[in-house]
Amino acid sequence: MTTFNEGYNVTQMMAKCAKTVVILADSSKLSRSGFNQVLLPEQIDMLITDSGILSEDVARFRSQGIHVVAV
């Protein structure tokens, strides 16, 4: 997960303290990358997104051990 937000280090600290890391993101943002890497895929437990997520993105996230929920 990447971001253009300069406050990404706070997100990193919260993820380190959490038992479960859940990302909530619009599907249109999933193919983009920002300047700052916030979390590695192995640090993310679940991704919740909208039904517009591409099947290849679902497969990519699941292959990295991330549970994907499209609503």
PQR file of N, CA, C, O and H, with PARSE charges and radii, in Angstrom:
ATOM      1  N   MET A   1       0.842  -1.165   0.000 -0.4000 1.5000
ATOM      2  CA  MET A   1       0.000   0.000   0.000 -0.0000 2.0000
ATOM      3  C   MET A   1       0.890   1.231   0.000  0.5500 1.7000
ATOM      4  O   MET A   1       1.828   1.323   0.791 -0.5500 1.4000
ATOM      5  N   THR A   2       0.599   2.176  -0.884 -0.4000 1.5000
ATOM      6  CA  THR A   2       1.370   3.410  -0.957 -0.0000 2.0000
ATOM      7  C   THR A   2       0.446   4.604  -0.801  0.5500 1.7000
ATOM      8  O   THR A   2      -0.776   4.479  -0.880 -0.5500 1.4000
ATOM      9  H   THR A   2      -0.163   2.102  -1.527  0.4000 1.0000
ATOM     10  N   THR A   3       1.053   5.768  -0.577 -0.4000 1.5000
ATOM     11  CA  THR A   3       0.270   6.984  -0.397 -0.0000 2.0000
ATOM     12  C   THR A   3       1.079   8.204  -0.797  0.5500 1.7000
ATOM     13  O   THR A   3       2.308   8.166  -0.847 -0.5500 1.4000
ATOM     14  H   THR A   3       2.045   5.869  -0.513  0.4000 1.0000
ATOM     15  N   PHE A   4       0.380   9.267  -1.077 -0.4000 1.5000
ATOM     16  CA  PHE A   4       1.009  10.564  -1.280 -0.0000 2.0000
ATOM     17  C   PHE A   4       0.977  11.363   0.023  0.5500 1.7000
ATOM     18  O   PHE A   4       1.594  12.425   0.115 -0.5500 1.4000
ATOM     19  H   PHE A   4      -0.619   9.298  -1.037  0.4000 1.0000
ATOM     20  N   ASN A   5       0.268  10.862   1.019 -0.4000 1.5000
ATOM     21  CA  ASN A   5       0.081  11.531   2.295 -0.0000 2.0000
ATOM     22  C   ASN A   5       1.359  11.458   3.119  0.5500 1.7000
ATOM     23  O   ASN A   5       1.931  10.381   3.291 -0.5500 1.4000
ATOM     24  H   ASN A   5      -0.232  10.000   0.944  0.4000 1.0000
ATOM     25  N   GLU A   6       1.803  12.590   3.624 -0.4000 1.5000
ATOM     26  CA  GLU A   6       3.040  12.619   4.403 -0.0000 2.0000
ATOM     27  C   GLU A   6       2.873  12.041   5.804  0.5500 1.7000
ATOM     28  O   GLU A   6       3.868  11.809   6.490 -0.5500 1.4000
ATOM     29  H   GLU A   6       1.339  13.465   3.484  0.4000 1.0000
ATOM     30  N   GLY A   7       1.646  11.803   6.241 -0.4000 1.5000
ATOM     31  CA  GLY A   7       1.407  11.246   7.567 -0.0000 2.0000
ATOM     32  C   GLY A   7       1.422   9.729   7.590  0.5500 1.7000
ATOM     33  O   GLY A   7       0.885   9.117   8.514 -0.5500 1.4000
ATOM     34  H   GLY A   7       0.837  11.991   5.684  0.4000 1.0000
ATOM     35  N   TYR A   8       2.027   9.117   6.589 -0.4000 1.5000
ATOM     36  CA  TYR A   8       2.007   7.655   6.473 -0.0000 2.0000
ATOM     37  C   TYR A   8       2.687   6.950   7.635  0.5500 1.7000
ATOM     38  O   TYR A   8       2.347   5.807   7.937 -0.5500 1.4000
ATOM     39  H   TYR A   8       2.463   9.614   5.838  0.4000 1.0000
ATOM     40  N   ASN A   9       3.643   7.602   8.297 -0.4000 1.5000
ATOM     41  CA  ASN A   9       4.340   6.935   9.399 -0.0000 2.0000
ATOM     42  C   ASN A   9       3.396   6.646  10.566  0.5500 1.7000
ATOM     43  O   ASN A   9       3.618   5.692  11.311 -0.5500 1.4000
ATOM     44  H   ASN A   9       3.920   8.531   8.052  0.4000 1.0000
ATOM     45  N   VAL A  10       2.351   7.451  10.737 -0.4000 1.5000
ATOM     46  CA  VAL A  10       1.350   7.178  11.769 -0.0000 2.0000
ATOM     47  C   VAL A  10       0.604   5.888  11.430  0.5500 1.7000
ATOM     48  O   VAL A  10       0.336   5.072  12.312 -0.5500 1.4000
ATOM     49  H   VAL A  10       2.171   8.226  10.132  0.4000 1.0000
ATOM     50  N   THR A  11       0.273   5.708  10.162 -0.4000 1.5000
ATOM     51  CA  THR A  11      -0.402   4.484   9.725 -0.0000 2.0000
ATOM     52  C   THR A  11       0.477   3.268   9.994  0.5500 1.7000
ATOM     53  O   THR A  11      -0.019   2.230  10.431 -0.5500 1.4000
ATOM     54  H   THR A  11       0.490   6.371   9.445  0.4000 1.0000
ATOM     55  N   GLN A  12       1.771   3.387   9.737 -0.4000 1.5000
ATOM     56  CA  GLN A  12       2.695   2.285   9.998 -0.0000 2.0000
ATOM     57  C   GLN A  12       2.703   1.917  11.479  0.5500 1.7000
ATOM     58  O   GLN A  12       2.682   0.738  11.830 -0.5500 1.4000
ATOM     59  H   GLN A  12       2.174   4.230   9.381  0.4000 1.0000
ATOM     60  N   MET A  13       2.732   2.922  12.339 -0.4000 1.5000
ATOM     61  CA  MET A  13       2.752   2.666  13.783 -0.0000 2.0000
ATOM     62  C   MET A  13       1.453   2.014  14.251  0.5500 1.7000
ATOM     63  O   MET A  13       1.480   1.111  15.087 -0.5500 1.4000
ATOM     64  H   MET A  13       2.749   3.880  12.054  0.4000 1.0000
ATOM     65  N   MET A  14       0.322   2.463  13.721 -0.4000 1.5000
ATOM     66  CA  MET A  14      -0.962   1.860  14.093 -0.0000 2.0000
ATOM     67  C   MET A  14      -1.019   0.401  13.649  0.5500 1.7000
ATOM     68  O   MET A  14      -1.501  -0.452  14.394 -0.5500 1.4000
ATOM     69  H   MET A  14       0.300   3.197  13.042  0.4000 1.0000
ATOM     70  N   ALA A  15      -0.534   0.108  12.449 -0.4000 1.5000
ATOM     71  CA  ALA A  15      -0.553  -1.263  11.939 -0.0000 2.0000
ATOM     72  C   ALA A  15       0.313  -2.184  12.793  0.5500 1.7000
ATOM     73  O   ALA A  15      -0.042  -3.343  13.008 -0.5500 1.4000
ATOM     74  H   ALA A  15      -0.142   0.801  11.844  0.4000 1.0000
ATOM     75  N   LYS A  16       1.430  -1.684  13.274 -0.4000 1.5000
ATOM     76  CA  LYS A  16       2.307  -2.500  14.117 -0.0000 2.0000
ATOM     77  C   LYS A  16       1.647  -2.861  15.443  0.5500 1.7000
ATOM     78  O   LYS A  16       1.942  -3.909  16.019 -0.5500 1.4000
ATOM     79  H   LYS A  16       1.718  -0.743  13.100  0.4000 1.0000
ATOM     80  N   CYS A  17       0.759  -2.002  15.928 -0.4000 1.5000
ATOM     81  CA  CYS A  17       0.076  -2.237  17.205 -0.0000 2.0000
ATOM     82  C   CYS A  17      -1.207  -3.049  17.058  0.5500 1.7000
ATOM     83  O   CYS A  17      -1.732  -3.561  18.047 -0.5500 1.4000
ATOM     84  H   CYS A  17       0.520  -1.151  15.461  0.4000 1.0000
ATOM     85  N   ALA A  18      -1.707  -3.166  15.851 -0.4000 1.5000
ATOM     86  CA  ALA A  18      -3.005  -3.809  15.619 -0.0000 2.0000
ATOM     87  C   ALA A  18      -2.886  -5.328  15.545  0.5500 1.7000
ATOM     88  O   ALA A  18      -1.872  -5.864  15.098 -0.5500 1.4000
ATOM     89  H   ALA A  18      -1.280  -2.750  15.049  0.4000 1.0000
ATOM     90  N   LYS A  19      -3.935  -6.010  15.988 -0.4000 1.5000
ATOM     91  CA  LYS A  19      -4.011  -7.458  15.823 -0.0000 2.0000
ATOM     92  C   LYS A  19      -4.400  -7.810  14.397  0.5500 1.7000
ATOM     93  O   LYS A  19      -3.926  -8.800  13.841 -0.5500 1.4000
ATOM     94  H   LYS A  19      -4.759  -5.574  16.351  0.4000 1.0000
ATOM     95  N   THR A  20      -5.262  -6.997  13.813 -0.4000 1.5000
ATOM     96  CA  THR A  20      -5.737  -7.209  12.449 -0.0000 2.0000
ATOM     97  C   THR A  20      -5.668  -5.886  11.703  0.5500 1.7000
ATOM     98  O   THR A  20      -6.125  -4.858  12.202 -0.5500 1.4000
ATOM     99  H   THR A  20      -5.648  -6.193  14.266  0.4000 1.0000
ATOM    100  N   VAL A  21      -5.094  -5.917  10.502 -0.4000 1.5000
ATOM    101  CA  VAL A  21      -4.989  -4.710   9.680 -0.0000 2.0000
ATOM    102  C   VAL A  21      -5.968  -4.832   8.522  0.5500 1.7000
ATOM    103  O   VAL A  21      -5.871  -5.743   7.699 -0.5500 1.4000
ATOM    104  H   VAL A  21      -4.723  -6.752  10.096  0.4000 1.0000
ATOM    105  N   VAL A  22      -6.915  -3.899   8.472 -0.4000 1.5000
ATOM    106  CA  VAL A  22      -7.942  -3.876   7.437 -0.0000 2.0000
ATOM    107  C   VAL A  22      -7.792  -2.588   6.641  0.5500 1.7000
ATOM    108  O   VAL A  22      -7.746  -1.496   7.208 -0.5500 1.4000
ATOM    109  H   VAL A  22      -6.994  -3.159   9.140  0.4000 1.0000
ATOM    110  N   ILE A  23      -7.718  -2.727   5.328 -0.4000 1.5000
ATOM    111  CA  ILE A  23      -7.631  -1.578   4.432 -0.0000 2.0000
ATOM    112  C   ILE A  23      -8.994  -1.377   3.789  0.5500 1.7000
ATOM    113  O   ILE A  23      -9.591  -2.329   3.287 -0.5500 1.4000
ATOM    114  H   ILE A  23      -7.755  -3.614   4.867  0.4000 1.0000
ATOM    115  N   LEU A  24      -9.486  -0.156   3.801 -0.4000 1.5000
ATOM    116  CA  LEU A  24     -10.725   0.207   3.126 -0.0000 2.0000
ATOM    117  C   LEU A  24     -10.346   1.148   1.995  0.5500 1.7000
ATOM    118  O   LEU A  24      -9.862   2.253   2.237 -0.5500 1.4000
ATOM    119  H   LEU A  24      -9.002   0.618   4.208  0.4000 1.0000
ATOM    120  N   ALA A  25     -10.567   0.706   0.742 -0.4000 1.5000
ATOM    121  CA  ALA A  25     -10.133   1.507  -0.404 -0.0000 2.0000
ATOM    122  C   ALA A  25     -11.086   1.352  -1.573  0.5500 1.7000
ATOM    123  O   ALA A  25     -11.615   0.269  -1.822 -0.5500 1.4000
ATOM    124  H   ALA A  25     -10.961  -0.192   0.546  0.4000 1.0000
ATOM    125  N   ASP A  26     -11.297   2.434  -2.280 -0.4000 1.5000
ATOM    126  CA  ASP A  26     -12.063   2.426  -3.522 -0.0000 2.0000
ATOM    127  C   ASP A  26     -11.274   1.622  -4.557  0.5500 1.7000
ATOM    128  O   ASP A  26     -10.053   1.754  -4.643 -0.5500 1.4000
ATOM    129  H   ASP A  26     -10.868   3.314  -2.078  0.4000 1.0000
ATOM    130  N   SER A  27     -11.955   0.803  -5.334 -0.4000 1.5000
ATOM    131  CA  SER A  27     -11.268  -0.055  -6.311 -0.0000 2.0000
ATOM    132  C   SER A  27     -10.459   0.741  -7.330  0.5500 1.7000
ATOM    133  O   SER A  27      -9.475   0.231  -7.866 -0.5500 1.4000
ATOM    134  H   SER A  27     -12.947   0.696  -5.264  0.4000 1.0000
ATOM    135  N   SER A  28     -10.853   1.969  -7.604 -0.4000 1.5000
ATOM    136  CA  SER A  28     -10.110   2.780  -8.579 -0.0000 2.0000
ATOM    137  C   SER A  28      -8.731   3.171  -8.067  0.5500 1.7000
ATOM    138  O   SER A  28      -7.879   3.589  -8.852 -0.5500 1.4000
ATOM    139  H   SER A  28     -11.652   2.383  -7.169  0.4000 1.0000
ATOM    140  N   LYS A  29      -8.499   3.043  -6.774 -0.4000 1.5000
ATOM    141  CA  LYS A  29      -7.204   3.401  -6.180 -0.0000 2.0000
ATOM    142  C   LYS A  29      -6.238   2.225  -6.121  0.5500 1.7000
ATOM    143  O   LYS A  29      -5.056   2.418  -5.835 -0.5500 1.4000
ATOM    144  H   LYS A  29      -9.191   2.704  -6.136  0.4000 1.0000
ATOM    145  N   LEU A  30      -6.711   1.018  -6.385 -0.4000 1.5000
ATOM    146  CA  LEU A  30      -5.893  -0.167  -6.150 -0.0000 2.0000
ATOM    147  C   LEU A  30      -4.776  -0.365  -7.160  0.5500 1.7000
ATOM    148  O   LEU A  30      -3.803  -1.058  -6.861 -0.5500 1.4000
ATOM    149  H   LEU A  30      -7.671   0.861  -6.617  0.4000 1.0000
ATOM    150  N   SER A  31      -4.883   0.210  -8.326 -0.4000 1.5000
ATOM    151  CA  SER A  31      -3.841   0.050  -9.340 -0.0000 2.0000
ATOM    152  C   SER A  31      -2.848   1.201  -9.329  0.5500 1.7000
ATOM    153  O   SER A  31      -1.898   1.212 -10.111 -0.5500 1.4000
ATOM    154  H   SER A  31      -5.673   0.773  -8.569  0.4000 1.0000
ATOM    155  N   ARG A  32      -3.059   2.149  -8.464 -0.4000 1.5000
ATOM    156  CA  ARG A  32      -2.180   3.322  -8.386 -0.0000 2.0000
ATOM    157  C   ARG A  32      -1.093   3.106  -7.352  0.5500 1.7000
ATOM    158  O   ARG A  32      -1.221   2.267  -6.460 -0.5500 1.4000
ATOM    159  H   ARG A  32      -3.831   2.140  -7.829  0.4000 1.0000
ATOM    160  N   SER A  33      -0.025   3.869  -7.484 -0.4000 1.5000
ATOM    161  CA  SER A  33       0.999   3.844  -6.447 -0.0000 2.0000
ATOM    162  C   SER A  33       1.396   5.273  -6.123  0.5500 1.7000
ATOM    163  O   SER A  33       1.371   6.157  -6.979 -0.5500 1.4000
ATOM    164  H   SER A  33       0.079   4.550  -8.209  0.4000 1.0000
ATOM    165  N   GLY A  34       1.760   5.475  -4.875 -0.4000 1.5000
ATOM    166  CA  GLY A  34       2.161   6.793  -4.403 -0.0000 2.0000
ATOM    167  C   GLY A  34       3.653   6.840  -4.159  0.5500 1.7000
ATOM    168  O   GLY A  34       4.393   5.943  -4.565 -0.5500 1.4000
ATOM    169  H   GLY A  34       1.780   4.757  -4.179  0.4000 1.0000
ATOM    170  N   PHE A  35       4.083   7.884  -3.498 -0.4000 1.5000
ATOM    171  CA  PHE A  35       5.508   8.084  -3.244 -0.0000 2.0000
ATOM    172  C   PHE A  35       6.006   7.333  -2.018  0.5500 1.7000
ATOM    173  O   PHE A  35       7.179   6.968  -1.951 -0.5500 1.4000
ATOM    174  H   PHE A  35       3.482   8.612  -3.168  0.4000 1.0000
ATOM    175  N   ASN A  36       5.138   7.100  -1.060 -0.4000 1.5000
ATOM    176  CA  ASN A  36       5.541   6.517   0.216 -0.0000 2.0000
ATOM    177  C   ASN A  36       4.912   5.143   0.405  0.5500 1.7000
ATOM    178  O   ASN A  36       3.693   4.993   0.322 -0.5500 1.4000
ATOM    179  H   ASN A  36       4.185   7.396  -1.114  0.4000 1.0000
ATOM    180  N   GLN A  37       5.747   4.146   0.659 -0.4000 1.5000
ATOM    181  CA  GLN A  37       5.203   2.824   0.952 -0.0000 2.0000
ATOM    182  C   GLN A  37       4.762   2.811   2.402  0.5500 1.7000
ATOM    183  O   GLN A  37       5.551   3.082   3.307 -0.5500 1.4000
ATOM    184  H   GLN A  37       6.737   4.269   0.726  0.4000 1.0000
ATOM    185  N   VAL A  38       3.502   2.495   2.613 -0.4000 1.5000
ATOM    186  CA  VAL A  38       2.936   2.504   3.955 -0.0000 2.0000
ATOM    187  C   VAL A  38       3.024   1.119   4.577  0.5500 1.7000
ATOM    188  O   VAL A  38       3.540   0.963   5.684 -0.5500 1.4000
ATOM    189  H   VAL A  38       2.861   2.275   1.878  0.4000 1.0000
ATOM    190  N   LEU A  39       2.523   0.116   3.868 -0.4000 1.5000
ATOM    191  CA  LEU A  39       2.499  -1.246   4.383 -0.0000 2.0000
ATOM    192  C   LEU A  39       2.918  -2.226   3.299  0.5500 1.7000
ATOM    193  O   LEU A  39       2.630  -2.031   2.118 -0.5500 1.4000
ATOM    194  H   LEU A  39       2.105   0.243   2.969  0.4000 1.0000
ATOM    195  N   LEU A  40       3.592  -3.268   3.714 -0.4000 1.5000
ATOM    196  CA  LEU A  40       3.904  -4.368   2.814 -0.0000 2.0000
ATOM    197  C   LEU A  40       2.683  -5.279   2.743  0.5500 1.7000
ATOM    198  O   LEU A  40       1.888  -5.311   3.682 -0.5500 1.4000
ATOM    199  H   LEU A  40       3.826  -3.426   4.674  0.4000 1.0000
ATOM    200  N   PRO A  41       2.520  -6.013   1.657 -0.5600 1.5000
ATOM    201  CA  PRO A  41       1.353  -6.902   1.546  0.2800 2.0000
ATOM    202  C   PRO A  41       1.217  -7.868   2.723  0.5500 1.7000
ATOM    203  O   PRO A  41       0.101  -8.153   3.160 -0.5500 1.4000
ATOM    204  N   GLU A  42       2.325  -8.368   3.235 -0.4000 1.5000
ATOM    205  CA  GLU A  42       2.252  -9.324   4.342 -0.0000 2.0000
ATOM    206  C   GLU A  42       1.802  -8.681   5.656  0.5500 1.7000
ATOM    207  O   GLU A  42       1.536  -9.389   6.627 -0.5500 1.4000
ATOM    208  H   GLU A  42       3.231  -8.136   2.881  0.4000 1.0000
ATOM    209  N   GLN A  43       1.713  -7.366   5.696 -0.4000 1.5000
ATOM    210  CA  GLN A  43       1.222  -6.667   6.884 -0.0000 2.0000
ATOM    211  C   GLN A  43      -0.294  -6.436   6.834  0.5500 1.7000
ATOM    212  O   GLN A  43      -0.881  -5.987   7.818 -0.5500 1.4000
ATOM    213  H   GLN A  43       1.929  -6.790   4.907  0.4000 1.0000
ATOM    214  N   ILE A  44      -0.926  -6.737   5.704 -0.4000 1.5000
ATOM    215  CA  ILE A  44      -2.350  -6.473   5.510 -0.0000 2.0000
ATOM    216  C   ILE A  44      -3.125  -7.784   5.622  0.5500 1.7000
ATOM    217  O   ILE A  44      -2.802  -8.765   4.953 -0.5500 1.4000
ATOM    218  H   ILE A  44      -0.449  -7.101   4.905  0.4000 1.0000
ATOM    219  N   ASP A  45      -4.144  -7.790   6.470 -0.4000 1.5000
ATOM    220  CA  ASP A  45      -4.966  -8.983   6.651 -0.0000 2.0000
ATOM    221  C   ASP A  45      -6.181  -8.996   5.737  0.5500 1.7000
ATOM    222  O   ASP A  45      -6.549 -10.044   5.205 -0.5500 1.4000
ATOM    223  H   ASP A  45      -4.407  -6.992   7.013  0.4000 1.0000
ATOM    224  N   MET A  46      -6.803  -7.840   5.553 -0.4000 1.5000
ATOM    225  CA  MET A  46      -8.054  -7.788   4.800 -0.0000 2.0000
ATOM    226  C   MET A  46      -8.142  -6.485   4.016  0.5500 1.7000
ATOM    227  O   MET A  46      -7.710  -5.427   4.474 -0.5500 1.4000
ATOM    228  H   MET A  46      -6.505  -6.989   5.985  0.4000 1.0000
ATOM    229  N   LEU A  47      -8.716  -6.595   2.820 -0.4000 1.5000
ATOM    230  CA  LEU A  47      -9.012  -5.438   1.981 -0.0000 2.0000
ATOM    231  C   LEU A  47     -10.512  -5.406   1.744  0.5500 1.7000
ATOM    232  O   LEU A  47     -11.091  -6.379   1.261 -0.5500 1.4000
ATOM    233  H   LEU A  47      -9.067  -7.455   2.448  0.4000 1.0000
ATOM    234  N   ILE A  48     -11.138  -4.293   2.081 -0.4000 1.5000
ATOM    235  CA  ILE A  48     -12.556  -4.088   1.788 -0.0000 2.0000
ATOM    236  C   ILE A  48     -12.637  -3.021   0.711  0.5500 1.7000
ATOM    237  O   ILE A  48     -12.078  -1.934   0.859 -0.5500 1.4000
ATOM    238  H   ILE A  48     -10.667  -3.503   2.474  0.4000 1.0000
ATOM    239  N   THR A  49     -13.334  -3.335  -0.371 -0.4000 1.5000
ATOM    240  CA  THR A  49     -13.431  -2.414  -1.496 -0.0000 2.0000
ATOM    241  C   THR A  49     -14.806  -2.544  -2.144  0.5500 1.7000
ATOM    242  O   THR A  49     -15.650  -3.315  -1.687 -0.5500 1.4000
ATOM    243  H   THR A  49     -13.788  -4.218  -0.491  0.4000 1.0000
ATOM    244  N   ASP A  50     -15.017  -1.786  -3.202 -0.4000 1.5000
ATOM    245  CA  ASP A  50     -16.302  -1.849  -3.900 -0.0000 2.0000
ATOM    246  C   ASP A  50     -16.281  -2.947  -4.963  0.5500 1.7000
ATOM    247  O   ASP A  50     -15.240  -3.540  -5.243 -0.5500 1.4000
ATOM    248  H   ASP A  50     -14.332  -1.159  -3.572  0.4000 1.0000
ATOM    249  N   SER A  51     -17.440  -3.203  -5.541 -0.4000 1.5000
ATOM    250  CA  SER A  51     -17.587  -4.296  -6.509 -0.0000 2.0000
ATOM    251  C   SER A  51     -16.905  -4.019  -7.846  0.5500 1.7000
ATOM    252  O   SER A  51     -16.926  -4.872  -8.733 -0.5500 1.4000
ATOM    253  H   SER A  51     -18.286  -2.721  -5.313  0.4000 1.0000
ATOM    254  N   GLY A  52     -16.310  -2.857  -8.004 -0.4000 1.5000
ATOM    255  CA  GLY A  52     -15.600  -2.534  -9.237 -0.0000 2.0000
ATOM    256  C   GLY A  52     -14.195  -3.104  -9.312  0.5500 1.7000
ATOM    257  O   GLY A  52     -13.494  -2.890 -10.301 -0.5500 1.4000
ATOM    258  H   GLY A  52     -16.293  -2.164  -7.283  0.4000 1.0000
ATOM    259  N   ILE A  53     -13.771  -3.826  -8.283 -0.4000 1.5000
ATOM    260  CA  ILE A  53     -12.422  -4.393  -8.280 -0.0000 2.0000
ATOM    261  C   ILE A  53     -12.282  -5.404  -9.412  0.5500 1.7000
ATOM    262  O   ILE A  53     -13.173  -6.223  -9.636 -0.5500 1.4000
ATOM    263  H   ILE A  53     -14.340  -4.000  -7.480  0.4000 1.0000
ATOM    264  N   LEU A  54     -11.175  -5.343 -10.113 -0.4000 1.5000
ATOM    265  CA  LEU A  54     -10.909  -6.259 -11.224 -0.0000 2.0000
ATOM    266  C   LEU A  54     -10.561  -7.646 -10.688  0.5500 1.7000
ATOM    267  O   LEU A  54      -9.940  -7.772  -9.632 -0.5500 1.4000
ATOM    268  H   LEU A  54     -10.451  -4.678  -9.931  0.4000 1.0000
ATOM    269  N   SER A  55     -10.961  -8.675 -11.413 -0.4000 1.5000
ATOM    270  CA  SER A  55     -10.698 -10.047 -10.966 -0.0000 2.0000
ATOM    271  C   SER A  55      -9.207 -10.321 -10.835  0.5500 1.7000
ATOM    272  O   SER A  55      -8.789 -11.083  -9.963 -0.5500 1.4000
ATOM    273  H   SER A  55     -11.465  -8.572 -12.271  0.4000 1.0000
ATOM    274  N   GLU A  56      -8.401  -9.703 -11.701 -0.4000 1.5000
ATOM    275  CA  GLU A  56      -6.950  -9.914 -11.580 -0.0000 2.0000
ATOM    276  C   GLU A  56      -6.384  -9.244 -10.326  0.5500 1.7000
ATOM    277  O   GLU A  56      -5.398  -9.720  -9.763 -0.5500 1.4000
ATOM    278  H   GLU A  56      -8.741  -9.085 -12.409  0.4000 1.0000
ATOM    279  N   ASP A  57      -7.001  -8.143  -9.886 -0.4000 1.5000
ATOM    280  CA  ASP A  57      -6.578  -7.522  -8.627 -0.0000 2.0000
ATOM    281  C   ASP A  57      -6.965  -8.399  -7.443  0.5500 1.7000
ATOM    282  O   ASP A  57      -6.188  -8.547  -6.500 -0.5500 1.4000
ATOM    283  H   ASP A  57      -7.801  -7.757 -10.343  0.4000 1.0000
ATOM    284  N   VAL A  58      -8.162  -8.979  -7.485 -0.4000 1.5000
ATOM    285  CA  VAL A  58      -8.587  -9.904  -6.429 -0.0000 2.0000
ATOM    286  C   VAL A  58      -7.594 -11.059  -6.340  0.5500 1.7000
ATOM    287  O   VAL A  58      -7.149 -11.412  -5.248 -0.5500 1.4000
ATOM    288  H   VAL A  58      -8.793  -8.858  -8.251  0.4000 1.0000
ATOM    289  N   ALA A  59      -7.249 -11.644  -7.472 -0.4000 1.5000
ATOM    290  CA  ALA A  59      -6.309 -12.771  -7.497 -0.0000 2.0000
ATOM    291  C   ALA A  59      -4.941 -12.364  -6.961  0.5500 1.7000
ATOM    292  O   ALA A  59      -4.309 -13.119  -6.222 -0.5500 1.4000
ATOM    293  H   ALA A  59      -7.610 -11.358  -8.359  0.4000 1.0000
ATOM    294  N   ARG A  60      -4.489 -11.175  -7.334 -0.4000 1.5000
ATOM    295  CA  ARG A  60      -3.171 -10.692  -6.878 -0.0000 2.0000
ATOM    296  C   ARG A  60      -3.156 -10.531  -5.363  0.5500 1.7000
ATOM    297  O   ARG A  60      -2.216 -10.976  -4.704 -0.5500 1.4000
ATOM    298  H   ARG A  60      -5.003 -10.562  -7.934  0.4000 1.0000
ATOM    299  N   PHE A  61      -4.187  -9.899  -4.804 -0.4000 1.5000
ATOM    300  CA  PHE A  61      -4.228  -9.705  -3.358 -0.0000 2.0000
ATOM    301  C   PHE A  61      -4.366 -11.031  -2.621  0.5500 1.7000
ATOM    302  O   PHE A  61      -3.705 -11.249  -1.606 -0.5500 1.4000
ATOM    303  H   PHE A  61      -4.950  -9.538  -5.340  0.4000 1.0000
ATOM    304  N   ARG A  62      -5.213 -11.909  -3.119 -0.4000 1.5000
ATOM    305  CA  ARG A  62      -5.402 -13.206  -2.463 -0.0000 2.0000
ATOM    306  C   ARG A  62      -4.130 -14.046  -2.511  0.5500 1.7000
ATOM    307  O   ARG A  62      -3.834 -14.777  -1.566 -0.5500 1.4000
ATOM    308  H   ARG A  62      -5.751 -11.732  -3.944  0.4000 1.0000
ATOM    309  N   SER A  63      -3.380 -13.946  -3.603 -0.4000 1.5000
ATOM    310  CA  SER A  63      -2.121 -14.699  -3.696 -0.0000 2.0000
ATOM    311  C   SER A  63      -1.091 -14.202  -2.684  0.5500 1.7000
ATOM    312  O   SER A  63      -0.134 -14.905  -2.360 -0.5500 1.4000
ATOM    313  H   SER A  63      -3.620 -13.352  -4.370  0.4000 1.0000
ATOM    314  N   GLN A  64      -1.301 -12.983  -2.189 -0.4000 1.5000
ATOM    315  CA  GLN A  64      -0.414 -12.412  -1.173 -0.0000 2.0000
ATOM    316  C   GLN A  64      -0.948 -12.641   0.240  0.5500 1.7000
ATOM    317  O   GLN A  64      -0.421 -12.096   1.210 -0.5500 1.4000
ATOM    318  H   GLN A  64      -2.078 -12.412  -2.452  0.4000 1.0000
ATOM    319  N   GLY A  65      -2.005 -13.459   0.342 -0.4000 1.5000
ATOM    320  CA  GLY A  65      -2.555 -13.797   1.647 -0.0000 2.0000
ATOM    321  C   GLY A  65      -3.531 -12.781   2.210  0.5500 1.7000
ATOM    322  O   GLY A  65      -3.842 -12.822   3.400 -0.5500 1.4000
ATOM    323  H   GLY A  65      -2.433 -13.901  -0.446  0.4000 1.0000
ATOM    324  N   ILE A  66      -4.018 -11.873   1.379 -0.4000 1.5000
ATOM    325  CA  ILE A  66      -4.944 -10.833   1.823 -0.0000 2.0000
ATOM    326  C   ILE A  66      -6.372 -11.280   1.523  0.5500 1.7000
ATOM    327  O   ILE A  66      -6.695 -11.624   0.386 -0.5500 1.4000
ATOM    328  H   ILE A  66      -3.765 -11.840   0.412  0.4000 1.0000
ATOM    329  N   HIS A  67      -7.211 -11.274   2.534 -0.4000 1.5000
ATOM    330  CA  HIS A  67      -8.634 -11.599   2.365 -0.0000 2.0000
ATOM    331  C   HIS A  67      -9.309 -10.389   1.719  0.5500 1.7000
ATOM    332  O   HIS A  67      -9.212  -9.277   2.239 -0.5500 1.4000
ATOM    333  H   HIS A  67      -6.948 -10.995   3.458  0.4000 1.0000
ATOM    334  N   VAL A  68      -9.993 -10.596   0.590 -0.4000 1.5000
ATOM    335  CA  VAL A  68     -10.632  -9.509  -0.157 -0.0000 2.0000
ATOM    336  C   VAL A  68     -12.144  -9.606  -0.007  0.5500 1.7000
ATOM    337  O   VAL A  68     -12.738 -10.665  -0.213 -0.5500 1.4000
ATOM    338  H   VAL A  68     -10.072 -11.500   0.168  0.4000 1.0000
ATOM    339  N   VAL A  69     -12.758  -8.476   0.356 -0.4000 1.5000
ATOM    340  CA  VAL A  69     -14.213  -8.380   0.458 -0.0000 2.0000
ATOM    341  C   VAL A  69     -14.655  -7.247  -0.451  0.5500 1.7000
ATOM    342  O   VAL A  69     -14.239  -6.103  -0.270 -0.5500 1.4000
ATOM    343  H   VAL A  69     -12.276  -7.616   0.523  0.4000 1.0000
ATOM    344  N   ALA A  70     -15.503  -7.563  -1.434 -0.4000 1.5000
ATOM    345  CA  ALA A  70     -16.051  -6.548  -2.340 -0.0000 2.0000
ATOM    346  C   ALA A  70     -17.523  -6.360  -2.005  0.5500 1.7000
ATOM    347  O   ALA A  70     -18.294  -7.319  -1.992 -0.5500 1.4000
ATOM    348  H   ALA A  70     -15.841  -8.493  -1.581  0.4000 1.0000
ATOM    349  N   VAL A  71     -17.904  -5.120  -1.736 -0.4000 1.5000
ATOM    350  CA  VAL A  71     -19.302  -4.829  -1.374 -0.0000 2.0000
ATOM    351  C   VAL A  71     -19.937  -3.878  -2.362  0.5500 1.7000
ATOM    352  O   VAL A  71     -21.106  -3.524  -2.214 -0.5500 1.4000
ATOM    353  H   VAL A  71     -17.277  -4.340  -1.746  0.4000 1.0000
TER
END
